[in-house]
Amino acid sequence: MVSRRSVLLLAALQTASGPMPAVLARAVLLPGQLDAPQRDAQLCWADGARFSCPPFRARLRAVLPLRAGNVAAVGFACDGAQSLQDVVALVGEDGGLLALERLTWRAAGIGLATRLAMLPDREHLSLTRETIATNPPRRLESWTDYLRLTSAGLVDAPARPVSDGTMQQALATQRAAVAAMAKCCLHSVPPEMLAALRSAPF
């Protein structure tokens, strides 16, 4: 249950004088209340659909106007015992989880950075990745993963086969496992998905 303070904040945003920014007009992210029973952050679409996620470092990164419908990109922390990590939940207008992807990963000797963007065709999202492993043998890799919005949700749309033995392949294996858990009827991130993301990707 969202706190009364959060509901009043949303109402104030919706009734503020003057034109609202486009992102706020479509969706807003309400921070979790640490002193309330509901501690998760809440993504609230303008029509009332909601999605909840862990509150730490949670923020609404973008609302992407794909051809088949708006998709909200909600980032939040998913740190492990020995790692720091930010992930992004891609959420449809019904509040359903379409995909969950790693944005950054930092652990001893390993780093991952991702840039998320919508392609001009408004049917695909790109995830441009850069990875580094400083432990011998030192490795640097860069590539782009693609997601395509279909009636079944956001699906992986690789541009070319993945090479064996690469960091890209290791991440692709985990991405497939997490994607198999994502269902459009989910309106929050289940613990098993968070646990899968906390395991080392490489």
Z-matrix of the N, CA and C atoms (Angstrom, degrees):
N
C 1 1.462
C 2 1.521 1 109.12
N 3 1.335 2 117.37 1 129.25
C 4 1.447 3 121.80 2 -179.74
C 5 1.519 4 108.91 3 -75.56
N 6 1.324 5 116.66 4 140.15
C 7 1.452 6 120.24 5 -177.25
C 8 1.524 7 111.12 6 -66.55
N 9 1.356 8 115.52 7 157.64
C 10 1.469 9 120.42 8 178.40
C 11 1.530 10 110.54 9 -59.49
N 12 1.341 11 116.26 10 -37.31
C 13 1.455 12 119.79 11 178.97
C 14 1.521 13 111.54 12 -60.55
N 15 1.357 14 116.90 13 -42.39
C 16 1.463 15 120.61 14 -179.97
C 17 1.517 16 111.54 15 -66.64
N 18 1.348 17 116.96 16 -40.10
C 19 1.461 18 120.72 17 179.20
C 20 1.526 19 110.03 18 -63.15
N 21 1.339 20 117.10 19 -41.92
C 22 1.454 21 120.83 20 178.90
C 23 1.518 22 111.27 21 -65.48
N 24 1.349 23 116.06 22 -36.24
C 25 1.460 24 119.85 23 177.07
C 26 1.511 25 110.72 24 -62.88
N 27 1.337 26 117.67 25 -45.18
C 28 1.456 27 121.22 26 179.22
C 29 1.519 28 110.57 27 -63.18
N 30 1.340 29 117.19 28 -42.53
C 31 1.455 30 120.52 29 178.93
C 32 1.523 31 110.84 30 -61.51
N 33 1.319 32 116.65 31 -39.84
C 34 1.457 33 120.13 32 179.39
C 35 1.522 34 111.11 33 -64.45
N 36 1.329 35 116.82 34 -40.01
C 37 1.460 36 120.30 35 178.19
C 38 1.520 37 110.96 36 -63.94
N 39 1.338 38 116.56 37 -39.74
C 40 1.452 39 120.77 38 -176.20
C 41 1.528 40 112.79 39 -73.63
N 42 1.342 41 117.37 40 -24.65
C 43 1.453 42 119.90 41 -175.85
C 44 1.514 43 112.66 42 -109.28
N 45 1.320 44 117.95 43 5.50
C 46 1.460 45 121.08 44 -178.89
C 47 1.521 46 110.15 45 -60.38
N 48 1.330 47 116.27 46 144.28
C 49 1.458 48 120.47 47 179.99
C 50 1.518 49 109.64 48 -68.17
N 51 1.338 50 115.05 49 149.10
C 52 1.448 51 120.15 50 179.24
C 53 1.513 52 111.41 51 84.56
N 54 1.339 53 117.15 52 165.52
C 55 1.460 54 120.79 53 -179.12
C 56 1.516 55 111.52 54 -66.93
N 57 1.329 56 115.99 55 138.78
C 58 1.461 57 120.56 56 177.93
C 59 1.518 58 109.54 57 -85.93
N 60 1.331 59 117.78 58 149.80
C 61 1.468 60 119.10 59 171.56
C 62 1.520 61 110.09 60 -55.74
N 63 1.337 62 116.72 61 146.96
C 64 1.462 63 120.44 62 -174.84
C 65 1.512 64 112.42 63 -56.94
N 66 1.352 65 117.05 64 -40.91
C 67 1.461 66 119.41 65 -178.32
C 68 1.516 67 110.62 66 -63.25
N 69 1.340 68 117.34 67 -45.12
C 70 1.454 69 120.12 68 -178.42
C 71 1.518 70 111.20 69 -68.10
N 72 1.329 71 117.59 70 -29.17
C 73 1.455 72 120.18 71 179.52
C 74 1.522 73 110.80 72 -67.75
N 75 1.343 74 116.95 73 -26.11
C 76 1.459 75 120.07 74 -177.34
C 77 1.522 76 112.46 75 -98.29
N 78 1.329 77 116.61 76 -38.61
C 79 1.463 78 120.06 77 -175.85
C 80 1.514 79 109.24 78 -157.42
N 81 1.328 80 115.34 79 153.68
C 82 1.459 81 121.14 80 176.16
C 83 1.518 82 107.45 81 -143.81
N 84 1.337 83 116.20 82 146.37
C 85 1.460 84 120.75 83 177.97
C 86 1.519 85 108.70 84 -105.75
N 87 1.326 86 115.90 85 121.62
C 88 1.451 87 121.89 86 178.43
C 89 1.523 88 108.49 87 -97.10
N 90 1.339 89 118.00 88 128.22
C 91 1.465 90 119.87 89 -177.50
C 92 1.512 91 111.63 90 -68.87
N 93 1.310 92 115.64 91 154.51
C 94 1.462 93 120.12 92 175.85
C 95 1.521 94 111.08 93 -67.33
N 96 1.310 95 115.99 94 149.68
C 97 1.463 96 121.75 95 178.26
C 98 1.524 97 108.50 96 -103.49
N 99 1.316 98 117.39 97 109.91
C 100 1.456 99 121.12 98 -174.21
C 101 1.526 100 112.63 99 -66.66
N 102 1.340 101 117.71 100 -21.71
C 103 1.460 102 120.35 101 -179.09
C 104 1.517 103 112.22 102 -100.33
N 105 1.337 104 116.90 103 15.06
C 106 1.464 105 121.14 104 -177.52
C 107 1.523 106 109.49 105 -122.12
N 108 1.349 107 117.94 106 158.62
C 109 1.471 108 120.46 107 178.42
C 110 1.527 109 112.33 108 -58.32
N 111 1.351 110 117.00 109 -37.38
C 112 1.465 111 120.20 110 178.70
C 113 1.522 112 108.67 111 -90.92
N 114 1.323 113 117.29 112 105.17
C 115 1.456 114 121.02 113 -175.37
C 116 1.515 115 112.74 114 -100.30
N 117 1.326 116 118.45 115 -12.26
C 118 1.452 117 120.55 116 -178.44
C 119 1.524 118 110.84 117 -70.90
N 120 1.342 119 115.37 118 153.94
C 121 1.457 120 120.56 119 169.03
C 122 1.526 121 107.93 120 -74.51
N 123 1.320 122 116.86 121 149.81
C 124 1.455 123 121.80 122 -175.93
C 125 1.525 124 110.30 123 -124.34
N 126 1.344 125 116.56 124 120.34
C 127 1.450 126 121.45 125 169.66
C 128 1.526 127 107.31 126 -85.86
N 129 1.314 128 116.67 127 123.99
C 130 1.463 129 121.38 128 -178.71
C 131 1.526 130 109.35 129 -118.92
N 132 1.321 131 116.57 130 115.33
C 133 1.457 132 121.04 131 173.25
C 134 1.525 133 109.10 132 -77.01
N 135 1.318 134 116.11 133 159.83
C 136 1.465 135 120.83 134 -176.00
C 137 1.522 136 112.32 135 -61.12
N 138 1.343 137 117.87 136 -29.75
C 139 1.467 138 120.14 137 -178.47
C 140 1.521 139 112.65 138 -87.26
N 141 1.332 140 117.52 139 2.38
C 142 1.459 141 120.95 140 176.35
C 143 1.510 142 115.24 141 105.22
N 144 1.341 143 119.23 142 -11.91
C 145 1.465 144 120.62 143 177.80
C 146 1.524 145 109.54 144 -64.35
N 147 1.350 146 115.46 145 143.95
C 148 1.467 147 119.50 146 -174.87
C 149 1.521 148 111.54 147 -135.03
N 150 1.339 149 113.32 148 155.41
C 151 1.461 150 122.27 149 175.15
C 152 1.520 151 106.65 150 -142.80
N 153 1.325 152 117.64 151 138.75
C 154 1.457 153 120.75 152 -179.79
C 155 1.520 154 110.42 153 -117.11
N 156 1.342 155 115.13 154 150.34
C 157 1.454 156 121.27 155 -179.72
C 158 1.524 157 108.66 156 -149.48
N 159 1.328 158 118.09 157 164.51
C 160 1.467 159 120.15 158 176.72
C 161 1.525 160 111.02 159 -54.95
N 162 1.342 161 117.56 160 145.07
C 163 1.464 162 120.34 161 -170.20
C 164 1.526 163 115.86 162 -82.91
N 165 1.322 164 118.05 163 -18.30
C 166 1.461 165 119.52 164 -171.65
C 167 1.528 166 111.37 165 -71.81
N 168 1.327 167 115.48 166 125.88
C 169 1.469 168 124.94 167 -176.90
C 170 1.527 169 112.13 168 56.36
N 171 1.325 170 117.47 169 24.60
C 172 1.464 171 120.92 170 -178.34
C 173 1.523 172 110.30 171 -74.04
N 174 1.331 173 115.44 172 134.63
C 175 1.463 174 119.63 173 173.87
C 176 1.526 175 109.56 174 -159.48
N 177 1.309 176 114.66 175 152.77
C 178 1.462 177 121.23 176 175.90
C 179 1.519 178 107.51 177 -82.91
N 180 1.317 179 116.46 178 110.00
C 181 1.461 180 120.68 179 -176.12
C 182 1.516 181 112.40 180 -80.85
N 183 1.330 182 117.66 181 -36.14
C 184 1.472 183 120.42 182 -177.85
C 185 1.517 184 109.20 183 -170.84
N 186 1.323 185 115.38 184 157.98
C 187 1.455 186 122.05 185 164.56
C 188 1.523 187 105.68 186 -116.33
N 189 1.317 188 116.08 187 114.52
C 190 1.462 189 122.52 188 -172.01
C 191 1.531 190 109.62 189 -97.43
N 192 1.328 191 118.47 190 117.35
C 193 1.467 192 121.25 191 -176.81
C 194 1.530 193 112.44 192 -82.98
N 195 1.329 194 116.63 193 71.79
C 196 1.456 195 119.97 194 177.58
C 197 1.533 196 109.97 195 -67.58
N 198 1.315 197 114.92 196 158.48
C 199 1.458 198 120.11 197 -175.83
C 200 1.526 199 112.07 198 -60.03
N 201 1.338 200 116.81 199 -35.35
C 202 1.463 201 120.65 200 -177.69
C 203 1.529 202 112.64 201 -87.29
N 204 1.326 203 117.74 202 -1.20
C 205 1.462 204 120.51 203 179.34
C 206 1.514 205 111.63 204 144.29
N 207 1.323 206 115.77 205 159.13
C 208 1.462 207 120.71 206 179.24
C 209 1.530 208 110.77 207 -69.09
N 210 1.315 209 115.35 208 143.18
C 211 1.462 210 122.62 209 175.71
C 212 1.527 211 108.06 210 -127.88
N 213 1.323 212 116.57 211 125.39
C 214 1.455 213 121.23 212 177.38
C 215 1.516 214 109.44 213 -90.51
N 216 1.325 215 116.36 214 136.79
C 217 1.466 216 122.77 215 175.57
C 218 1.521 217 107.57 216 -105.62
N 219 1.330 218 116.58 217 109.23
C 220 1.460 219 122.49 218 -176.69
C 221 1.520 220 108.48 219 -111.40
N 222 1.324 221 117.20 220 114.59
C 223 1.450 222 121.54 221 178.80
C 224 1.517 223 111.63 222 -93.01
N 225 1.326 224 116.72 223 147.76
C 226 1.465 225 121.36 224 175.77
C 227 1.522 226 109.21 225 -159.89
N 228 1.336 227 115.55 226 165.22
C 229 1.455 228 121.21 227 -178.19
C 230 1.523 229 111.11 228 -81.16
N 231 1.330 230 114.80 229 144.03
C 232 1.461 231 121.49 230 174.44
C 233 1.535 232 107.02 231 -142.27
N 234 1.327 233 115.15 232 59.84
C 235 1.456 234 121.12 233 -175.24
C 236 1.527 235 111.36 234 -71.19
N 237 1.331 236 115.38 235 146.42
C 238 1.451 237 121.62 236 174.08
C 239 1.515 238 110.55 237 -102.63
N 240 1.319 239 116.62 238 -177.46
C 241 1.462 240 120.45 239 -179.23
C 242 1.521 241 111.57 240 -63.06
N 243 1.338 242 117.81 241 -34.59
C 244 1.458 243 121.96 242 -176.74
C 245 1.527 244 111.69 243 -122.89
N 246 1.321 245 118.00 244 20.30
C 247 1.461 246 119.79 245 -175.29
C 248 1.523 247 110.92 246 -146.45
N 249 1.323 248 114.48 247 156.75
C 250 1.463 249 122.64 248 171.18
C 251 1.514 250 107.14 249 -114.91
N 252 1.330 251 116.74 250 134.64
C 253 1.453 252 120.23 251 -173.59
C 254 1.521 253 110.77 252 -151.41
N 255 1.325 254 115.02 253 139.89
C 256 1.458 255 121.52 254 169.65
C 257 1.524 256 108.38 255 -119.01
N 258 1.318 257 116.12 256 136.97
C 259 1.458 258 121.97 257 178.79
C 260 1.518 259 108.46 258 -122.06
N 261 1.323 260 116.28 259 168.17
C 262 1.457 261 120.95 260 177.79
C 263 1.521 262 108.69 261 -129.98
N 264 1.322 263 115.82 262 129.33
C 265 1.458 264 122.28 263 172.54
C 266 1.524 265 107.43 264 -95.28
N 267 1.305 266 116.47 265 129.19
C 268 1.463 267 122.34 266 177.04
C 269 1.521 268 106.85 267 -102.75
N 270 1.323 269 115.65 268 117.61
C 271 1.463 270 122.32 269 -166.45
C 272 1.519 271 110.32 270 -122.43
N 273 1.346 272 116.35 271 131.12
C 274 1.449 273 121.78 272 178.28
C 275 1.516 274 112.31 273 -77.75
N 276 1.341 275 115.49 274 173.27
C 277 1.463 276 121.02 275 -176.61
C 278 1.521 277 113.04 276 -67.64
N 279 1.333 278 117.24 277 -15.94
C 280 1.466 279 119.88 278 175.70
C 281 1.530 280 111.95 279 -87.63
N 282 1.328 281 117.17 280 4.53
C 283 1.455 282 120.89 281 -177.80
C 284 1.512 283 113.95 282 83.13
N 285 1.325 284 117.85 283 4.61
C 286 1.458 285 121.87 284 -177.80
C 287 1.515 286 112.44 285 -86.07
N 288 1.327 287 115.74 286 142.71
C 289 1.463 288 122.02 287 178.97
C 290 1.522 289 110.04 288 -74.37
N 291 1.340 290 116.06 289 122.16
C 292 1.457 291 121.45 290 179.32
C 293 1.523 292 112.37 291 -96.61
N 294 1.310 293 116.99 292 -34.90
C 295 1.468 294 121.39 293 -179.50
C 296 1.517 295 108.75 294 -165.19
N 297 1.326 296 114.91 295 157.37
C 298 1.462 297 121.90 296 176.87
C 299 1.523 298 106.76 297 -134.93
N 300 1.330 299 116.64 298 121.20
C 301 1.456 300 121.44 299 -173.37
C 302 1.530 301 111.04 300 -130.18
N 303 1.337 302 115.51 301 149.05
C 304 1.455 303 121.05 302 172.14
C 305 1.522 304 110.14 303 -72.94
N 306 1.343 305 116.24 304 137.05
C 307 1.458 306 121.28 305 171.56
C 308 1.522 307 110.65 306 -102.93
N 309 1.339 308 117.08 307 -50.61
C 310 1.458 309 121.19 308 179.12
C 311 1.517 310 109.36 309 -136.93
N 312 1.318 311 115.17 310 152.06
C 313 1.470 312 122.11 311 175.84
C 314 1.520 313 106.99 312 -146.64
N 315 1.325 314 116.09 313 127.70
C 316 1.466 315 120.61 314 177.62
C 317 1.513 316 108.47 315 -134.10
N 318 1.317 317 115.85 316 121.21
C 319 1.463 318 122.84 317 175.81
C 320 1.526 319 106.76 318 -144.63
N 321 1.317 320 116.78 319 179.44
C 322 1.459 321 120.68 320 -176.82
C 323 1.525 322 111.05 321 -58.13
N 324 1.315 323 115.89 322 111.40
C 325 1.454 324 120.50 323 175.12
C 326 1.510 325 115.87 324 79.47
N 327 1.343 326 119.60 325 1.71
C 328 1.458 327 121.84 326 -176.07
C 329 1.525 328 109.48 327 -134.45
N 330 1.337 329 116.06 328 137.50
C 331 1.454 330 120.55 329 176.03
C 332 1.518 331 111.21 330 -141.17
N 333 1.323 332 115.74 331 146.78
C 334 1.464 333 122.91 332 176.17
C 335 1.518 334 107.99 333 -136.84
N 336 1.328 335 116.77 334 135.28
C 337 1.461 336 122.09 335 174.70
C 338 1.523 337 108.49 336 -133.26
N 339 1.334 338 116.81 337 140.42
C 340 1.462 339 122.56 338 -176.45
C 341 1.519 340 110.13 339 -132.52
N 342 1.323 341 116.72 340 137.19
C 343 1.463 342 122.59 341 171.40
C 344 1.526 343 108.53 342 -112.30
N 345 1.328 344 116.23 343 122.34
C 346 1.458 345 122.51 344 -179.32
C 347 1.518 346 109.53 345 -98.23
N 348 1.327 347 117.08 346 134.55
C 349 1.464 348 120.78 347 179.08
C 350 1.523 349 109.76 348 -150.79
N 351 1.318 350 115.66 349 155.75
C 352 1.465 351 122.05 350 172.70
C 353 1.522 352 108.23 351 -94.50
N 354 1.332 353 117.27 352 135.02
C 355 1.454 354 120.50 353 179.65
C 356 1.530 355 110.39 354 -80.05
N 357 1.337 356 117.93 355 159.05
C 358 1.469 357 121.06 356 -177.28
C 359 1.531 358 114.30 357 -57.97
N 360 1.346 359 118.43 358 -25.69
C 361 1.462 360 119.42 359 179.55
C 362 1.530 361 112.73 360 -72.65
N 363 1.338 362 116.61 361 -9.74
C 364 1.469 363 123.46 362 179.41
C 365 1.533 364 112.10 363 57.97
N 366 1.321 365 115.74 364 24.93
C 367 1.460 366 121.28 365 175.50
C 368 1.527 367 111.69 366 -119.78
N 369 1.319 368 116.61 367 -16.57
C 370 1.458 369 121.67 368 -176.39
C 371 1.518 370 111.23 369 -126.06
N 372 1.337 371 115.02 370 149.36
C 373 1.449 372 122.79 371 169.03
C 374 1.522 373 107.99 372 -112.88
N 375 1.314 374 116.10 373 141.57
C 376 1.464 375 120.33 374 176.97
C 377 1.520 376 109.52 375 -109.69
N 378 1.319 377 115.72 376 142.80
C 379 1.459 378 123.45 377 175.23
C 380 1.527 379 106.66 378 -123.78
N 381 1.322 380 116.17 379 96.35
C 382 1.454 381 121.70 380 -177.84
C 383 1.522 382 108.93 381 -84.65
N 384 1.327 383 116.37 382 118.61
C 385 1.469 384 122.06 383 -171.25
C 386 1.527 385 111.51 384 -110.38
N 387 1.322 386 113.92 385 146.22
C 388 1.459 387 121.81 386 168.38
C 389 1.523 388 107.62 387 -135.29
N 390 1.326 389 116.86 388 131.57
C 391 1.457 390 121.28 389 179.55
C 392 1.519 391 109.62 390 -127.75
N 393 1.323 392 115.00 391 152.26
C 394 1.453 393 121.19 392 176.03
C 395 1.524 394 108.61 393 -142.54
N 396 1.306 395 115.80 394 136.47
C 397 1.465 396 122.66 395 172.54
C 398 1.519 397 106.42 396 -125.25
N 399 1.329 398 117.11 397 114.75
C 400 1.465 399 120.52 398 -175.89
C 401 1.525 400 112.90 399 -89.30
N 402 1.343 401 116.43 400 -15.59
C 403 1.459 402 118.70 401 177.02
C 404 1.528 403 109.10 402 -71.44
N 405 1.316 404 118.33 403 140.48
C 406 1.471 405 120.58 404 -179.37
C 407 1.535 406 111.21 405 -58.27
N 408 1.333 407 118.06 406 137.50
C 409 1.464 408 124.61 407 -6.13
C 410 1.529 409 111.09 408 -78.19
N 411 1.320 410 117.44 409 136.97
C 412 1.463 411 122.53 410 -179.76
C 413 1.524 412 109.78 411 -62.81
N 414 1.349 413 115.72 412 132.96
C 415 1.470 414 119.94 413 -178.30
C 416 1.520 415 110.01 414 -133.75
N 417 1.318 416 115.15 415 137.99
C 418 1.461 417 122.95 416 172.22
C 419 1.516 418 108.01 417 -126.61
N 420 1.328 419 116.92 418 132.45
C 421 1.464 420 120.28 419 177.61
C 422 1.525 421 109.04 420 -138.64
N 423 1.322 422 115.75 421 150.43
C 424 1.462 423 121.70 422 172.79
C 425 1.521 424 108.51 423 -145.16
N 426 1.315 425 116.14 424 141.10
C 427 1.457 426 122.23 425 -179.82
C 428 1.521 427 108.61 426 -164.51
N 429 1.322 428 117.15 427 175.57
C 430 1.461 429 122.12 428 177.96
C 431 1.519 430 109.69 429 -128.94
N 432 1.326 431 115.76 430 126.38
C 433 1.462 432 121.98 431 170.69
C 434 1.524 433 108.31 432 -95.71
N 435 1.341 434 115.43 433 153.05
C 436 1.461 435 120.26 434 -179.01
C 437 1.527 436 110.06 435 -128.80
N 438 1.323 437 115.04 436 144.05
C 439 1.457 438 122.59 437 172.82
C 440 1.523 439 108.20 438 -121.88
N 441 1.339 440 115.93 439 141.16
C 442 1.465 441 121.41 440 178.91
C 443 1.524 442 108.88 441 -122.19
N 444 1.335 443 116.43 442 132.71
C 445 1.456 444 120.48 443 -179.67
C 446 1.520 445 110.17 444 -84.11
N 447 1.347 446 116.14 445 119.98
C 448 1.452 447 122.64 446 178.75
C 449 1.523 448 108.82 447 -125.83
N 450 1.321 449 116.27 448 -179.82
C 451 1.463 450 120.22 449 177.34
C 452 1.522 451 111.42 450 -64.10
N 453 1.336 452 116.71 451 -20.70
C 454 1.461 453 121.34 452 178.79
C 455 1.526 454 112.06 453 -90.00
N 456 1.329 455 117.68 454 -1.65
C 457 1.457 456 121.52 455 -178.81
C 458 1.512 457 110.92 456 115.45
N 459 1.315 458 116.77 457 -161.75
C 460 1.460 459 121.69 458 177.01
C 461 1.525 460 108.65 459 -86.36
N 462 1.310 461 116.46 460 119.92
C 463 1.464 462 120.90 461 -176.92
C 464 1.525 463 109.76 462 -116.81
N 465 1.308 464 114.91 463 151.45
C 466 1.458 465 121.09 464 178.44
C 467 1.521 466 109.25 465 -65.03
N 468 1.324 467 116.47 466 134.10
C 469 1.461 468 121.12 467 -179.01
C 470 1.526 469 109.00 468 -133.33
N 471 1.357 470 117.03 469 72.69
C 472 1.477 471 119.51 470 -175.41
C 473 1.517 472 112.04 471 -64.52
N 474 1.332 473 114.97 472 141.59
C 475 1.461 474 120.37 473 179.53
C 476 1.518 475 111.98 474 -80.21
N 477 1.332 476 116.55 475 -25.91
C 478 1.471 477 121.04 476 -178.83
C 479 1.525 478 108.84 477 -157.34
N 480 1.332 479 118.77 478 162.36
C 481 1.464 480 120.76 479 178.63
C 482 1.525 481 111.77 480 -61.64
N 483 1.320 482 115.11 481 151.05
C 484 1.465 483 121.58 482 179.89
C 485 1.519 484 109.02 483 -89.42
N 486 1.327 485 116.44 484 135.92
C 487 1.468 486 121.00 485 -179.04
C 488 1.521 487 110.43 486 -75.39
N 489 1.334 488 115.86 487 141.36
C 490 1.466 489 121.30 488 179.31
C 491 1.524 490 111.12 489 -66.67
N 492 1.338 491 115.09 490 147.30
C 493 1.448 492 121.34 491 173.41
C 494 1.514 493 115.27 492 75.76
N 495 1.335 494 117.94 493 9.93
C 496 1.458 495 121.10 494 -178.68
C 497 1.526 496 110.74 495 -97.61
N 498 1.325 497 115.68 496 164.11
C 499 1.454 498 120.65 497 173.19
C 500 1.532 499 109.69 498 -65.41
N 501 1.317 500 116.58 499 -32.86
C 502 1.458 501 120.47 500 176.13
C 503 1.526 502 110.83 501 -59.49
N 504 1.339 503 116.95 502 -42.28
C 505 1.459 504 120.12 503 179.82
C 506 1.530 505 110.82 504 -65.27
N 507 1.332 506 116.97 505 -41.75
C 508 1.465 507 120.12 506 179.28
C 509 1.526 508 110.68 507 -61.76
N 510 1.327 509 116.36 508 -42.77
C 511 1.460 510 119.40 509 178.98
C 512 1.526 511 110.75 510 -68.25
N 513 1.335 512 117.05 511 -37.91
C 514 1.463 513 120.48 512 179.95
C 515 1.523 514 111.41 513 -61.55
N 516 1.330 515 117.19 514 -36.98
C 517 1.463 516 120.66 515 178.64
C 518 1.518 517 110.75 516 -63.29
N 519 1.322 518 116.92 517 -44.20
C 520 1.460 519 120.03 518 178.02
C 521 1.521 520 112.01 519 -69.34
N 522 1.329 521 116.76 520 -37.42
C 523 1.473 522 119.70 521 177.91
C 524 1.520 523 110.62 522 -59.66
N 525 1.325 524 116.74 523 -41.05
C 526 1.464 525 120.35 524 -179.92
C 527 1.521 526 111.00 525 -65.23
N 528 1.336 527 117.10 526 -39.48
C 529 1.465 528 120.47 527 179.43
C 530 1.523 529 111.51 528 -65.53
N 531 1.327 530 116.77 529 -41.62
C 532 1.466 531 120.55 530 178.81
C 533 1.531 532 110.50 531 -69.06
N 534 1.327 533 116.82 532 -40.82
C 535 1.469 534 120.35 533 179.94
C 536 1.521 535 111.44 534 -61.56
N 537 1.328 536 116.67 535 -33.64
C 538 1.461 537 119.87 536 179.81
C 539 1.521 538 111.71 537 -65.82
N 540 1.336 539 117.37 538 -22.08
C 541 1.465 540 121.44 539 179.20
C 542 1.524 541 112.41 540 -88.32
N 543 1.327 542 117.21 541 -17.43
C 544 1.465 543 120.96 542 -175.33
C 545 1.517 544 109.99 543 -79.94
N 546 1.305 545 116.05 544 124.08
C 547 1.455 546 122.43 545 177.18
C 548 1.524 547 108.06 546 -126.43
N 549 1.336 548 115.93 547 142.61
C 550 1.461 549 119.25 548 -177.63
C 551 1.529 550 112.61 549 -63.01
N 552 1.333 551 117.58 550 -19.48
C 553 1.459 552 119.87 551 -179.10
C 554 1.526 553 112.24 552 -82.39
N 555 1.341 554 117.68 553 -5.97
C 556 1.457 555 120.54 554 178.94
C 557 1.525 556 109.97 555 -77.36
N 558 1.317 557 116.88 556 128.74
C 559 1.462 558 121.15 557 178.12
C 560 1.524 559 111.33 558 -113.21
N 561 1.326 560 115.86 559 17.08
C 562 1.454 561 123.31 560 173.73
C 563 1.522 562 106.94 561 -158.23
N 564 1.331 563 115.92 562 173.01
C 565 1.464 564 120.11 563 -179.25
C 566 1.522 565 108.46 564 -96.43
N 567 1.345 566 118.65 565 114.47
C 568 1.461 567 119.88 566 -178.42
C 569 1.524 568 112.08 567 -69.37
N 570 1.325 569 117.31 568 153.60
C 571 1.471 570 121.20 569 -177.26
C 572 1.523 571 113.82 570 -56.42
N 573 1.342 572 117.57 571 -35.21
C 574 1.458 573 118.70 572 -177.56
C 575 1.534 574 111.89 573 -67.13
N 576 1.335 575 117.55 574 -30.05
C 577 1.458 576 119.60 575 176.67
C 578 1.525 577 110.46 576 -71.33
N 579 1.326 578 116.36 577 -41.03
C 580 1.458 579 119.92 578 177.22
C 581 1.526 580 110.72 579 -63.43
N 582 1.336 581 116.86 580 -40.57
C 583 1.464 582 120.87 581 179.61
C 584 1.528 583 110.32 582 -63.51
N 585 1.328 584 116.93 583 -40.86
C 586 1.463 585 120.47 584 179.95
C 587 1.536 586 110.76 585 -64.53
N 588 1.320 587 116.30 586 -37.08
C 589 1.462 588 119.49 587 -179.15
C 590 1.529 589 112.20 588 -74.77
N 591 1.334 590 116.58 589 -24.59
C 592 1.470 591 118.60 590 -179.83
C 593 1.517 592 112.49 591 -76.11
N 594 1.322 593 117.54 592 -18.12
C 595 1.460 594 119.44 593 178.36
C 596 1.532 595 108.70 594 -73.88
N 597 1.319 596 116.83 595 148.87
C 598 1.467 597 121.17 596 -174.38
C 599 1.533 598 110.37 597 -60.78
N 600 1.331 599 117.60 598 134.08
C 601 1.464 600 119.84 599 -177.38
C 602 1.522 601 113.47 600 -80.07
N 603 1.344 602 117.85 601 -16.11
C 604 1.464 603 120.06 602 -174.66
C 605 1.516 604 110.83 603 -127.73
